[in-house]
Amino acid sequence: MERFVKTVNNMNATVLVPSKLRDMDVNGKCVTSIPPALANTDLYNFFVMLNDVKKELLWGPGTAAAAVATMMQPIAATDHCVPREMKHIRQPSDDSLRSLGSTASSSDPETDSDVDSMLTDRDSVDEHSSHLAAAFRHHLQGLHTILHQLADSAEFLLTRYQEDVEASSL
C-alpha cells in the first residue's frame, strides 16, 4: 500500500500538466511492455482514476474532499449526542458451561440438550470466525495484488510522460 501511495505521489510530482496525457498515446518509442491495465486506455482518465483510488485508500470510501470537508465543519450542539446502536453477542465461557453441566441432573434431558446446544453454538461461532479470518486474508491478498499492479501502471504512466516531454523538448 505504501509503495502505491508513494508511486502516485511521485507521478503527481512529475506530471505537471495532466491534460497533456489526453494527447498522448499509450505506446511510446522506448517503452517495451505496457501493463495490462493500460492497454487501450486513455492515459488522462487512468491518471485521474489512480488519484481517486489513492484518495479512497487514504480517506475511505467517497472522495477525500468530502471527508476533509466533514472533518473541518464545526460540530453543532446536537451532533455530539447522536445515538449509536451497538450489538453484542453473548458467548458463554467454558467454565460457565461446565458449571451448568455439573448442576444439571443427568436425568433431565431438556437441560442436557440446552448445554449441548450452547456448546454447538460456540463451535459454530468459532467456525464462523475462522471463515471470516480466511475471507479477510483472501481479500487482503487480492488488494495487495491490485495495488501492486496499479503501482506498476503509475510507474509506466510516469515513464511514458517523461519520455513524451523529453521528446518534445528536442
C-alpha positions as CSV (number, residue, x, y, z in Angstrom):
1,M,0.0,0.0,0.0
2,E,2.8,2.4,0.9
3,R,4.5,1.7,-2.5
4,F,1.3,2.6,-4.3
5,V,0.8,5.8,-2.5
6,K,4.5,6.8,-3.0
7,T,4.3,6.0,-6.7
8,V,1.2,8.0,-7.2
9,N,2.7,10.9,-5.3
10,N,5.8,10.7,-7.5
11,M,3.6,10.5,-10.6
12,N,1.7,13.7,-9.4
13,A,5.0,15.5,-8.8
14,T,6.3,14.6,-12.3
15,V,3.1,15.1,-14.4
16,L,2.9,18.8,-14.2
17,V,0.3,19.2,-17.0
18,P,-2.1,16.3,-16.6
19,S,-4.2,17.5,-19.6
20,K,-1.1,16.7,-21.8
21,L,-1.9,13.0,-21.1
22,R,-5.1,13.4,-23.2
23,D,-3.0,13.8,-26.3
24,M,-0.5,11.0,-25.6
25,D,-0.7,7.5,-26.9
26,V,-0.1,4.6,-24.6
27,N,2.6,3.2,-26.9
28,G,5.9,5.1,-26.7
29,K,9.2,4.8,-28.5
30,C,11.3,3.4,-25.6
31,V,8.5,1.6,-23.7
32,T,8.8,-2.1,-24.0
33,S,5.9,-3.6,-22.2
34,I,2.5,-2.0,-21.4
35,P,0.9,-3.1,-18.2
36,P,-2.4,-5.0,-18.9
37,A,-4.4,-2.3,-17.0
38,L,-3.3,0.3,-19.5
39,A,-3.9,-1.5,-22.8
40,N,-6.4,0.6,-24.9
41,T,-6.8,3.1,-22.1
42,D,-6.9,6.9,-22.1
43,L,-3.9,8.0,-20.0
44,Y,-5.6,11.0,-18.6
45,N,-8.6,9.0,-17.3
46,F,-6.2,6.4,-15.9
47,F,-4.2,9.2,-14.1
48,V,-7.5,10.5,-12.6
49,M,-8.5,7.0,-11.5
50,L,-5.1,6.4,-9.8
51,N,-5.6,9.6,-7.8
52,D,-9.1,8.6,-6.9
53,V,-8.0,5.2,-5.7
54,K,-5.3,6.8,-3.6
55,K,-7.7,9.2,-2.0
56,E,-10.2,6.4,-1.2
57,L,-7.4,4.2,0.2
58,L,-6.2,7.0,2.5
59,W,-9.5,8.6,3.4
60,G,-12.0,5.8,3.0
61,P,-15.0,5.4,0.6
62,G,-16.1,8.5,-1.1
63,T,-14.0,11.5,-2.1
64,A,-11.2,12.9,0.0
65,A,-12.7,16.3,-0.4
66,A,-15.9,15.2,1.2
67,A,-14.0,13.6,4.1
68,V,-11.9,16.7,4.7
69,A,-14.9,19.0,4.4
70,T,-16.8,16.9,7.0
71,M,-13.8,17.0,9.4
72,M,-13.5,20.7,9.0
73,Q,-17.1,21.6,9.8
74,P,-17.8,22.9,13.3
75,I,-19.7,20.5,15.5
76,A,-23.3,21.6,16.1
77,A,-24.7,21.3,19.6
78,T,-27.0,18.5,18.6
79,D,-24.4,16.5,16.7
80,H,-22.5,15.2,19.7
81,C,-25.5,13.3,21.1
82,V,-26.1,11.0,18.1
83,P,-27.2,7.6,19.5
84,R,-25.2,4.7,18.3
85,E,-26.6,1.2,18.1
86,M,-24.3,-1.4,19.5
87,K,-25.0,-5.1,19.4
88,H,-23.2,-7.7,21.4
89,I,-23.3,-11.4,21.0
90,R,-23.1,-13.1,24.4
91,Q,-20.9,-16.1,24.4
92,P,-20.9,-18.3,27.5
93,S,-17.4,-19.2,28.8
94,D,-16.3,-22.8,29.1
95,D,-16.4,-22.6,32.9
96,S,-20.0,-21.5,33.0
97,L,-20.9,-24.3,30.6
98,R,-19.1,-26.9,32.9
99,S,-20.9,-25.5,35.9
100,L,-24.2,-25.8,34.1
101,G,-23.4,-29.4,33.3
102,S,-22.4,-30.2,36.9
103,T,-25.5,-28.8,38.4
104,A,-27.8,-30.3,35.9
105,S,-29.3,-33.6,36.7
106,S,-28.3,-36.4,34.2
107,S,-31.9,-37.5,34.3
108,D,-33.2,-34.1,32.8
109,P,-32.9,-34.5,29.0
110,E,-34.1,-30.9,28.5
111,T,-31.2,-29.4,30.4
112,D,-28.7,-31.7,28.7
113,S,-29.9,-30.6,25.3
114,D,-29.6,-26.9,26.4
115,V,-26.0,-27.4,27.4
116,D,-25.3,-29.3,24.2
117,S,-26.9,-26.5,22.2
118,M,-24.7,-23.9,23.9
119,L,-21.6,-25.9,23.1
120,T,-22.7,-26.4,19.5
121,D,-23.4,-22.6,19.2
122,R,-19.9,-21.9,20.4
123,D,-18.4,-24.2,17.9
124,S,-20.4,-22.6,15.2
125,V,-19.2,-19.1,16.3
126,D,-15.6,-20.3,16.2
127,E,-16.1,-21.8,12.8
128,H,-17.7,-18.6,11.6
129,S,-14.8,-16.6,13.0
130,S,-12.3,-18.8,11.2
131,H,-14.2,-18.4,8.0
132,L,-14.2,-14.6,8.4
133,A,-10.5,-14.6,9.0
134,A,-9.8,-16.7,5.9
135,A,-12.1,-14.5,3.8
136,F,-10.3,-11.4,5.1
137,R,-6.9,-12.8,4.3
138,H,-8.1,-13.7,0.8
139,H,-9.4,-10.2,0.1
140,L,-6.3,-8.6,1.6
141,Q,-4.1,-10.7,-0.7
142,G,-6.2,-9.6,-3.6
143,L,-6.0,-5.9,-2.5
144,H,-2.2,-6.2,-2.4
145,T,-2.1,-7.7,-5.8
146,I,-4.2,-5.0,-7.3
147,L,-2.2,-2.2,-5.6
148,H,1.0,-3.7,-6.9
149,Q,-0.5,-3.7,-10.5
150,L,-1.7,-0.1,-10.1
151,A,1.7,1.0,-8.8
152,D,3.4,-0.6,-11.8
153,S,0.9,1.2,-14.0
154,A,1.6,4.5,-12.3
155,E,5.3,4.0,-12.9
156,F,4.6,3.2,-16.5
157,L,2.5,6.4,-16.9
158,L,5.2,8.4,-15.2
159,T,7.9,7.0,-17.6
160,R,5.7,7.5,-20.6
161,Y,5.0,11.1,-19.7
162,Q,8.8,11.8,-19.1
163,E,9.5,10.2,-22.5
164,D,7.0,12.4,-24.3
165,V,8.2,15.6,-22.5
166,E,11.8,14.8,-23.4
167,A,10.9,14.1,-27.0
168,S,9.0,17.4,-27.3
169,S,11.9,19.4,-25.8
170,L,14.3,18.2,-28.5
